[in-house]
Amino acid sequence: MNKYVLFIGIGFELIGLIVVSLLVSNYFEEKYQTKGTLTSVVILIALIGWFIHIYFLLSKVNKATEVDKKNDNT
């Protein structure tokens, strides 16, 4: 797994997540007239989910790096 490609992908993930969240929340804002509250909540939930995803992804990368280092030492 190329780490540089992984980190570039993380940036695109965040951009895509924010754009999709805005589009979805704008649709529901027009439908329910919540004056921006729904947009804030949707983006906040999306970001929390993204941070959890990043945590597990980086944990996986860290474990793979440790295994690679261990294999290089033997």
C-alpha positions in Angstrom: 0.0 0.0 0.0 1.5 3.3 -1.1 1.2 5.7 1.8 1.3 8.8 -0.3 -1.6 7.7 -2.4 -3.5 6.9 0.8 -3.0 10.4 2.2 -4.0 12.0 -1.1 -7.1 9.9 -1.1 -7.9 11.0 2.5 -8.0 14.6 1.2 -10.3 13.8 -1.6 -12.5 11.8 0.7 -13.0 14.8 2.9 -13.8 17.1 0.0 -16.3 14.6 -1.4 -17.9 14.1 2.0 -18.4 17.8 2.6 -19.8 18.4 -0.9 -22.2 15.4 -0.6 -23.3 16.5 2.9 -24.0 20.0 1.6 -26.0 18.8 -1.3 -28.1 16.4 0.8 -28.6 18.8 3.6 -29.6 21.6 1.2 -32.2 19.4 -0.3 -33.7 18.7 3.1 -33.3 22.4 4.2 -35.5 23.4 1.3 -38.0 20.7 2.1 -38.3 21.3 5.9 -37.1 25.0 6.3 -34.8 24.4 9.3 -32.8 27.6 8.8 -29.4 26.0 8.6 -29.6 23.8 11.6 -29.9 20.6 9.6 -26.9 21.5 7.4 -24.8 22.0 10.5 -25.9 18.8 12.1 -25.4 16.7 8.9 -21.9 18.1 8.3 -20.9 17.6 12.0 -22.1 14.0 11.9 -20.3 13.4 8.6 -17.0 14.8 10.0 -17.3 12.7 13.2 -17.8 9.6 11.0 -14.9 10.7 8.8 -12.6 11.1 11.8 -13.5 7.7 13.1 -12.8 6.2 9.7 -9.4 8.0 9.6 -8.5 6.7 13.0 -9.1 3.1 12.0 -7.4 3.6 8.7 -4.3 5.1 10.3 -4.2 2.3 12.9 -4.2 -0.2 10.1 -1.4 1.6 8.3 0.6 1.8 11.5 0.2 -2.0 12.1 1.3 -2.7 8.5 4.4 -0.4 9.0 5.3 -2.2 12.2 5.0 -5.6 10.5 7.2 -4.3 7.6 9.8 -3.1 10.1 9.8 -6.4 11.9 10.2 -8.3 8.7 13.1 -6.1 7.6 14.9 -6.8 10.9 14.7 -10.6 10.6 
